[in-house]
Each structure stands twice: as C-alpha cells, then as structure tokens.
C-alpha cells in the first residue's frame, strides 16, 4: 500500500487489509513515495478512524518506498496517479510495472479513481478514505481467497 507520506491513506489500507486477511498467509505493508514522515506513526486522524472500526494502526511507522519492494511484494497498490507515476519511475522491468495497481480499480476497474488525500481536510475525508479502502480491501481479500 503506497501513498505520498505513508501517514494517512496507506496505513489505513495496510491496517484494513491486514485485519481482513488475518486468517490468511498474507503479508501487508505500506510505504510512502516521499520521505517527509519516515519513522512517524500514522496521522492521529487515521488512527482514530481505524480505531472506530476496530483496527489498531498505532504501531505502524512511516517508511519510504524503495526498489526492493518490487522484489518483496506480489502486488503494489497505490492511492492515486501521482503515487503510481512515482512508483513506476523506480521500476526496472515490465514485471515490476505490472505489479503496480491503483487500489480503487478493484472497485471500478480501469476508472483510475484516486483515494483523495485527507491530510489537509477534515474528519469526513478520513471517513471517506476509510470507506473506499474498506470496499477495495474486501475485493482484494476475496481475490486472495480465490487464488488459494
């Protein structure tokens, strides 16, 4: 799960999918395309909305996306086209590029809709981001189960 700073959207996505897949053999992580917040916990508003739905993301720490993530993960979900472009720029092979997907395309294929960054908005932005990510992660979980 990748967003800009790894403190709002991608920690939520990581927490949601990890919670949904806790009975499956799946490793979920998140990172940011910028280094603004390395080592920081998720934004308190992300933690609050996750907690509202029974998910604890308080122990996550922001980290920077790096090339080795292409080797470590089968799929790399990004939150918007800017994140997509930044991650693709690090890809070295077509196989790397094929791993990168916009997460909301799980809900509406090929629409390339972004999960809007709630950082500068109010609490409703975090609620909206949570709801969209929850829908996408439910589809991802179902796809994983179907592959097992």
KESE-126559 format. One record per residue: residue number from 0; residue in three letters; chain; x, y, z of N, C-alpha, C in turn. Coordinates in pm, 1 decimal. Example, Ala and Ser with C-alpha at 12.3 -4.5 7.8 and 13.67 -1.06 7.14 Angstrom:
// KESE-126559
R pos code unit     n_px     n_py     n_pz    ca_px    ca_py    ca_pz     c_px     c_py     c_pz
R   0  ALA    A   1319.0   -569.0    780.0   1230.0   -450.0    780.0   1320.0   -330.0    780.0
R   1  SER    A   1285.0   -225.0    708.0   1367.0   -106.0    714.0   1290.0      3.0    787.0
//
This chain:
// KESE-126559
R pos code unit     n_px     n_py     n_pz    ca_px    ca_py    ca_pz     c_px     c_py     c_pz
R   0  UNK    A     85.3   -116.8      0.0      0.0      0.0      0.0     89.6    122.8      0.0
R   1  UNK    A     69.9    210.9    -98.4    159.0    326.1   -112.6     78.7    454.0   -131.3
R   2  UNK    A    115.3    556.2    -51.4     63.4    690.7    -71.2    180.6    787.5    -64.4
R   3  UNK    A    154.1    914.3    -51.2    261.6   1013.9    -52.7    349.0   1005.8     72.2
R   4  UNK    A    291.7   1028.6    188.6    371.9   1037.9    309.9    370.0    915.7    399.2
R   5  UNK    A    281.9    819.5    368.7    268.3    697.4    447.3    221.4    726.8    589.9
R   6  UNK    A    132.7    826.0    603.5     74.8    851.2    735.5    -78.1    859.2    733.4
R   7  UNK    A   -140.5    864.9    616.5   -286.6    875.1    611.2   -350.4    755.4    540.7
R   8  UNK    A   -343.2    755.4    408.3   -414.9    655.1    330.2   -351.9    516.6    334.0
R   9  UNK    A   -222.3    508.0    307.3   -161.1    374.3    300.5   -158.6    302.9    436.0
R  10  UNK    A   -139.2    372.6    549.6   -150.5    299.2    677.0   -292.3    245.9    700.3
R  11  UNK    A   -392.2    324.3    658.9   -529.6    275.4    669.4   -547.9    150.9    583.6
R  12  UNK    A   -502.1    157.3    459.4   -516.0     42.6    369.0   -442.9    -78.8    424.1
R  13  UNK    A   -322.0    -56.8    476.6   -246.7   -167.8    537.0   -325.4   -228.8    651.9
R  14  UNK    A   -375.0   -144.8    741.4   -449.3   -194.5    856.9   -576.5   -267.0    818.8
R  15  UNK    A   -648.8   -210.9    724.4   -774.9   -272.6    681.2   -749.0   -409.1    619.2
R  16  UNK    A   -656.0   -416.4    523.2   -631.5   -543.7    455.7   -570.5   -645.7    551.3
R  17  UNK    A   -477.5   -603.6    634.7   -417.8   -697.1    730.7   -525.3   -753.0    824.2
R  18  UNK    A   -618.4   -668.2    866.8   -726.3   -713.1    953.3   -817.7   -812.2    881.1
R  19  UNK    A   -850.1   -783.6    757.6   -936.9   -871.9    680.0   -870.0  -1005.9    650.4
R  20  UNK    A   -737.4  -1004.4    638.2   -663.9  -1124.2    597.4   -590.1  -1192.0    712.6
R  21  UNK    A   -627.9  -1161.6    836.6   -551.9  -1215.1    950.0   -555.5  -1367.1    957.5
R  22  UNK    A   -652.1  -1431.0    895.4   -659.4  -1577.6    893.9   -588.5  -1636.3    772.1
R  23  UNK    A   -536.8  -1551.3    685.6   -469.8  -1596.3    563.7   -318.7  -1575.1    575.3
R  24  UNK    A   -244.4  -1645.2    494.2    -98.7  -1630.3    493.2    -61.4  -1516.4    397.9
R  25  UNK    A    -82.4  -1392.3    446.9    -61.3  -1273.6    365.4     18.1  -1172.1    446.9
R  26  UNK    A    118.1  -1111.9    384.8    193.0  -1004.7    449.6    154.4   -873.8    383.5
R  27  UNK    A    110.8   -777.5    462.8     69.3   -646.7    412.5    159.5   -541.9    476.3
R  28  UNK    A    203.8   -446.1    397.0    289.0   -338.3    446.4    249.3   -211.4    372.6
R  29  UNK    A    305.4    -99.9    415.3    278.5     26.0    346.1    404.6    110.6    343.4
R  30  UNK    A    405.4    205.9    251.0    520.8    294.8    233.3    473.1    422.8    168.1
R  31  UNK    A    561.6    521.1    166.4    531.5    649.1    102.7    629.8    677.7     -8.9
R  32  UNK    A    584.6    756.5   -104.0    674.2    793.9   -213.5    763.3    911.3   -176.3
R  33  UNK    A    731.1    977.4    -65.4    815.1   1086.0    -15.7    879.8   1042.3    114.9
R  34  UNK    A    977.2   1119.1    157.8   1045.1   1086.3    283.7   1007.1   1182.9    395.7
R  35  UNK    A    896.3   1254.5    378.9    854.9   1356.4    474.8    836.7   1305.1    617.2
R  36  UNK    A    784.1   1185.1    631.1    738.9   1138.9    762.8    805.9   1009.7    809.3
R  37  UNK    A    919.4    973.9    754.2    985.1    847.4    789.1    996.6    833.9    941.1
R  38  UNK    A    955.1    717.0    989.5    963.1    686.1   1131.9    846.4    733.5   1215.2
R  39  UNK    A    757.0    812.3   1155.5    642.5    864.0   1230.5    526.9    765.2   1229.6
R  40  UNK    A    446.6    771.9   1333.9    323.0    693.8   1341.0    220.8    753.9   1244.0
R  41  UNK    A    117.8    677.8   1210.0     12.9    734.1   1124.5    -49.3    859.2   1186.2
R  42  UNK    A   -100.7    946.1   1100.3   -171.6   1065.8   1142.8   -275.5   1026.5   1248.1
R  43  UNK    A   -289.3   1104.6   1354.5   -387.7   1071.9   1459.0   -529.5   1053.3   1404.7
R  44  UNK    A   -563.7   1124.9   1297.8   -697.4   1109.8   1239.6   -712.2    974.4   1171.3
R  45  UNK    A   -605.5    924.3   1110.0   -609.6    789.1   1051.7   -622.7    686.0   1162.2
R  46  UNK    A   -547.4    706.2   1269.5   -556.0    613.2   1382.4   -697.1    613.5   1441.6
R  47  UNK    A   -755.1    730.7   1450.7   -888.7    744.6   1508.9   -994.6    673.9   1424.5
R  48  UNK    A   -990.3    693.8   1294.2  -1090.7    630.6   1208.4  -1071.2    479.2   1204.7
R  49  UNK    A   -946.5    434.2   1205.5   -921.2    289.9   1210.4   -974.9    231.2   1340.0
R  50  UNK    A   -947.6    298.8   1450.2   -994.0    252.6   1581.0  -1145.9    246.5   1587.1
R  51  UNK    A  -1211.4    344.3   1523.1  -1358.6    346.1   1517.4  -1412.4    214.3   1461.9
R  52  UNK    A  -1335.1    153.4   1370.3  -1377.2     28.7   1307.5  -1302.0    -93.0   1362.4
R  53  UNK    A  -1241.4    -76.9   1480.5  -1179.4   -189.4   1548.1  -1042.0   -230.3   1497.8
R  54  UNK    A   -971.1   -137.8   1434.4   -838.4   -167.5   1379.6   -736.0    -75.7   1445.8
R  55  UNK    A   -629.8   -135.5   1495.8   -523.9    -58.3   1560.4   -405.4    -44.5   1464.9
R  56  UNK    A   -378.2     78.3   1421.8   -263.7    103.0   1332.8   -156.8    187.0   1403.2
R  57  UNK    A   -169.5    201.1   1534.1    -81.4    291.7   1608.2     65.1    249.2   1609.6
R  58  UNK    A     92.4    121.7   1587.5    230.9     74.5   1590.0    300.8     84.1   1454.8
R  59  UNK    A    229.8    122.3   1351.2    292.9    138.0   1220.5    388.5    257.4   1222.4
R  60  UNK    A    490.3    250.0   1141.5    586.0    360.3   1125.2    604.6    386.5    976.6
R  61  UNK    A    599.8    513.8    941.0    614.8    552.0    800.4    754.0    514.8    749.2
R  62  UNK    A    755.9    468.4    626.4    882.2    438.4    560.6    873.1    480.1    414.4
R  63  UNK    A    987.1    487.7    350.9    996.9    531.0    212.0    991.8    409.2    120.6
R  64  UNK    A    912.6    417.9     14.6    908.6    310.6    -84.9   1046.1    299.0   -148.4
R  65  UNK    A   1091.7    175.6   -168.2   1222.2    154.4   -229.6   1214.7     43.2   -333.1
R  66  UNK    A   1314.8     35.9   -417.0   1311.5    -62.6   -524.9   1293.5   -205.2   -473.1
R  67  UNK    A   1352.5   -238.2   -359.9   1342.7   -375.2   -307.7   1197.6   -416.3   -280.9
R  68  UNK    A   1106.3   -319.7   -269.0    965.0   -353.9   -251.6    910.4   -429.7   -372.4
R  69  UNK    A    965.7   -405.8   -489.8    923.4   -482.1   -607.2    956.7   -629.5   -590.4
R  70  UNK    A   1066.6   -658.1   -523.8   1107.6   -796.3   -500.9   1031.1   -859.0   -385.2
R  71  UNK    A    990.0   -779.0   -289.1    925.4   -829.5   -167.4    775.3   -852.9   -181.5
R  72  UNK    A    710.2   -784.5   -275.5    564.7   -789.2   -283.4    515.3   -831.2   -420.7
R  73  UNK    A    405.5   -907.1   -419.9    343.8   -953.8   -544.2    262.2   -844.2   -611.1
R  74  UNK    A    198.3   -760.5   -529.4    116.2   -650.5   -580.7    148.0   -525.8   -498.9
R  75  UNK    A    156.2   -413.9   -566.1    180.6   -285.7   -500.8     62.7   -195.6   -534.7
R  76  UNK    A    -20.7   -170.0   -434.8   -136.8    -84.4   -454.4   -101.0     59.3   -420.8
R  77  UNK    A   -133.6    150.1   -511.2   -109.1    292.7   -490.9   -242.8    364.7   -479.1
R  78  UNK    A   -239.4    481.8   -414.8   -362.3    553.8   -383.7   -406.3    650.7   -492.1
R  79  UNK    A   -313.2    697.8   -575.3   -350.8    793.2   -680.2   -248.9    789.9   -793.5
R  80  UNK    A   -275.8    865.8   -897.6   -190.2    862.2  -1017.0    -50.7    918.6   -990.8
R  81  UNK    A    -38.8   1014.1   -901.0     92.8   1067.0   -866.7    177.3    959.0   -800.4
R  82  UNK    A    118.0    886.3   -705.6    188.5    774.1   -642.7    224.1    669.9   -746.9
R  83  UNK    A    131.2    644.0   -838.3    153.7    546.5   -944.9    275.3    586.6  -1028.1
R  84  UNK    A    278.6    711.3  -1070.0    390.7    758.6  -1152.5    523.2    750.0  -1078.1
R  85  UNK    A    522.7    785.6   -948.7    645.1    780.7   -868.5    695.6    637.9   -850.0
R  86  UNK    A    605.5    544.7   -828.1    646.1    405.0   -810.4    692.2    346.1   -943.9
R  87  UNK    A    617.5    372.5  -1048.8    655.6    321.7  -1182.3    793.8    373.4  -1222.7
R  88  UNK    A    826.6    495.2  -1182.7    957.4    553.1  -1217.4   1073.0    472.5  -1157.8
R  89  UNK    A   1046.9    399.7  -1050.6   1150.5    316.6   -989.1   1158.1    176.0  -1048.3
R  90  UNK    A   1055.2    138.7  -1123.3   1050.9      4.4  -1181.1   1162.0    -13.0  -1284.1
R  91  UNK    A   1221.4   -131.8  -1284.6   1328.6   -161.2  -1379.8   1284.3   -254.1  -1491.4
R  92  UNK    A   1175.7   -328.0  -1466.8   1131.1   -426.4  -1564.9    980.7   -416.2  -1586.2
R  93  UNK    A    934.5   -479.9  -1690.7    790.7   -486.0  -1716.3    720.0   -561.3  -1603.2
R  94  UNK    A    784.8   -662.9  -1550.0    728.4   -737.5  -1436.9    707.5   -645.9  -1317.6
R  95  UNK    A    803.9   -558.6  -1290.0    787.9   -460.4  -1182.9    666.3   -372.3  -1209.8
R  96  UNK    A    658.2   -318.8  -1330.1    548.4   -227.1  -1365.7    411.5   -294.2  -1353.7
R  97  UNK    A    405.1   -422.0  -1389.6    277.9   -493.5  -1384.4    227.3   -514.4  -1241.7
R  98  UNK    A    315.0   -503.4  -1143.4    275.9   -520.3  -1003.2    203.1   -398.3   -947.8
R  99  UNK    A    217.2   -283.4  -1011.8    165.6   -157.5   -958.7     22.3   -134.8  -1006.5
R 100  UNK    A    -68.7   -118.1   -910.4   -210.7   -102.3   -942.9   -272.0      8.7   -857.3
R 101  UNK    A   -362.1     82.5   -916.5   -441.3    179.5   -840.4   -546.1    102.0   -761.0
R 102  UNK    A   -548.4    123.1   -631.4   -631.3     40.2   -544.4   -780.8     50.3   -575.8
R 103  UNK    A   -828.8    168.4   -613.7   -973.1    180.5   -639.6  -1015.2    116.3   -770.8
R 104  UNK    A   -919.4     74.9   -853.7   -955.2     -2.9   -971.9  -1009.9   -140.2   -932.8
R 105  UNK    A   -990.2   -180.0   -807.9  -1051.9   -303.8   -759.2  -1203.2   -287.4   -750.8
R 106  UNK    A  -1249.2   -166.2   -721.8  -1392.7   -138.2   -711.9  -1449.9   -105.3   -849.9
R 107  UNK    A  -1384.0    -15.1   -919.3  -1427.1     28.8  -1052.5  -1310.2     11.1  -1148.7
R 108  UNK    A  -1300.6   -107.6  -1209.3  -1186.6   -136.8  -1296.6  -1164.6    -32.0  -1405.6
R 109  UNK    A  -1038.9      2.9  -1420.0   -990.0     92.9  -1524.0  -1045.1    235.1  -1517.6
R 110  UNK    A  -1106.8    272.7  -1405.3  -1154.6    410.0  -1389.3  -1042.2    501.1  -1338.6
R 111  UNK    A   -939.4    440.6  -1279.9   -823.8    514.1  -1228.1   -862.2    625.3  -1129.9
R 112  UNK    A   -962.1    596.5  -1047.6  -1006.0    692.7   -946.1   -905.8    696.3   -831.1
R 113  UNK    A   -880.0    814.6   -777.2   -787.4    824.3   -664.0   -859.6    809.0   -530.6
R 114  UNK    A   -784.8    766.0   -430.7   -828.1    782.4   -292.5   -773.9    920.4   -256.1
R 115  UNK    A   -862.8   1016.7   -244.9   -818.6   1153.7   -219.8   -744.8   1163.3    -86.6
R 116  UNK    A   -638.9   1241.1    -85.9   -557.8   1257.8     33.7   -634.8   1341.5    135.5
R 117  UNK    A   -668.0   1284.9    250.9   -746.5   1359.0    350.4   -662.7   1449.0    441.0
R 118  UNK    A   -531.8   1453.3    421.8   -440.2   1520.9    514.5   -481.1   1664.4    545.6
R 119  UNK    A   -516.7   1741.7    442.4   -549.6   1882.5    464.2   -698.7   1906.7    482.8
R 120  UNK    A   -775.2   1799.4    483.5   -919.5   1814.2    500.1   -962.6   1783.1    642.0
R 121  UNK    A  -1091.5   1773.1    658.7  -1146.9   1744.0    790.7  -1166.7   1595.7    812.0
R 122  UNK    A  -1235.0   1563.2    918.5  -1258.1   1424.1    955.3  -1334.7   1347.0    848.3
R 123  UNK    A  -1423.7   1414.3    774.9  -1502.4   1345.1    673.3  -1413.3   1285.7    564.8
R 124  UNK    A  -1303.0   1352.9    533.7  -1210.0   1299.2    434.2  -1150.9   1165.9    477.8
R 125  UNK    A  -1124.1   1152.1    607.3  -1071.0   1026.1    659.5  -1177.1    917.7    657.7
R 126  UNK    A  -1300.9    955.3    688.3  -1411.6    859.7    681.4  -1430.6    811.4    537.7
R 127  UNK    A  -1429.7    904.2    443.3  -1445.9    867.7    302.0  -1332.3    776.6    256.7
R 128  UNK    A  -1208.8    811.8    291.2  -1094.3    728.5    255.2  -1108.7    589.4    315.0
R 129  UNK    A  -1150.0    583.0    441.2  -1167.5    452.6    505.5  -1270.4    367.9    429.7
R 130  UNK    A  -1384.9    426.7    400.6  -1491.7    351.0    335.3  -1448.8    298.5    198.3
R 131  UNK    A  -1381.2    381.8    120.3  -1333.1    338.6    -11.5  -1229.3    226.9      1.8
R 132  UNK    A  -1135.1    244.5     94.3  -1030.8    143.4    113.6  -1089.2     13.1    166.8
R 133  UNK    A  -1189.6     23.5    252.2  -1254.6    -96.3    304.5  -1319.9   -175.9    191.3
R 134  UNK    A  -1388.3   -107.2    101.5  -1450.7   -174.1    -13.2  -1344.8   -242.0    -99.9
R 135  UNK    A  -1239.3   -169.3   -131.9  -1133.2   -223.9   -216.9  -1065.7   -343.1   -149.7
R 136  UNK    A  -1039.7   -331.6    -20.9   -971.5   -439.4     51.3  -1058.2   -564.2     63.4
R 137  UNK    A  -1187.8   -546.7     68.7  -1276.7   -663.2     70.7  -1265.4   -740.3    -61.0
R 138  UNK    A  -1257.8   -668.3   -170.6  -1241.1   -732.1   -302.0  -1103.7   -799.4   -309.9
R 139  UNK    A  -1000.2   -731.4   -262.4   -865.5   -789.0   -262.2   -863.6   -918.1   -181.0
R 140  UNK    A   -925.3   -915.6    -63.1   -931.6  -1035.2     21.1  -1000.4  -1150.2    -52.6
R 141  UNK    A  -1112.1  -1121.5   -115.2  -1184.8  -1224.5   -190.9  -1097.2  -1280.1   -303.0
R 142  UNK    A  -1025.3  -1192.5   -371.5   -934.8  -1239.9   -477.6   -825.4  -1330.1   -422.7
R 143  UNK    A   -771.6  -1295.4   -307.2   -668.3  -1378.0   -244.4   -726.1  -1514.5   -209.0
R 144  UNK    A   -843.5  -1514.7   -148.4   -907.2  -1641.3   -110.4   -932.5  -1728.7   -232.2
R 145  UNK    A   -972.4  -1667.7   -342.9   -999.7  -1743.5   -465.3   -873.6  -1802.6   -526.5
R 146  UNK    A   -758.8  -1740.2   -498.0   -631.7  -1790.0   -551.0   -574.8  -1902.5   -466.5
R 147  UNK    A   -620.3  -1913.7   -341.3   -566.2  -2017.1   -250.9   -626.0  -2153.1   -276.1
//
